[in-house]
Amino acid sequence: MIPAETLKAYFTGLQAHLVTAIEALEGDDGGRFRADPWRKETGQPLGGNGLTCIIEGGRVFERGGVAFSHVSGAALPASATAKRPELAGRAFEAMGVSLVLHPENPYCPTAHMNVRALVASKPGAEPVGWFGGGMDLTPYYPCEDDIRHFHATCKQALAPFGDDVHARYKKWCDEYFFLKHRNEPRGVGGIFFDDLSEGDAGWNDPFQRSFALTQAVGDAFAAAYLPIIEKRQNTPYGEREREFQAYRRGRYVEFNLVWDRGTLFGLQSGGRTESILMSLPPVVKWRYDWQPEAGTPEAALYDVLPPRDWV
């Protein structure tokens, strides 16, 4: 196992790096993050602490969050043991960084990134640890060059860990970020992995390899996403584009509240609600049985949503 101090140093350093990079994109006349430290005492259902950094009403980002959390509990919640029932009842310690960015300009896609580590333990048994995470892109008015750049950066980040890793984690992402009740993807995917503790011939310790892969994903996010925002942030838009953005943001909310394992884990384990729900966009609309007209810019989104090999 990797010492908790080593994991925490990486995760908090990643959070600080991302906050700095996003504020640099906002510029001198843009928004700044509010740092909100929090703590839950050990006697509560979930003990721990964290730092939630929130930006709202920025020049570029209408809302965004970059959150670090380090929590522990007496028993894993149901969302963590549904596929691993042998771990039910184990105490756990978890930490990681979660990020969601909602730009105001509809020509700028929403992005999500998460990297995390979890250890489950019980007296008389070896601890069981794993990593999880990934990143994905949710455009409204898509540019295929941007999507290819995002996927190519993800592939490059995973290249040192095996020729088949990117393909597996891309497929996992396509299958995970899917609204089963709508029968449609949330966005254009990226990479996703969970329950990771895999070794290979080049690594003596599977946990070390998994940590290195997790770091590679976290470190690649800024290069995958921020150049897209730099290119699209000044694209003119009007009320029509904002209406469509708000409508598609509804799909984002539906996925996070109905299907997302991280959201369910946090809520079921008694986590801090404000930090868990920082991912939700500030302006959202639902329209009954609405469909875009064929040939419109809004209809073009649905052409890129089905999974494909972007690189």
Disulfide bonds with the S-S distance in Angstrom:
none
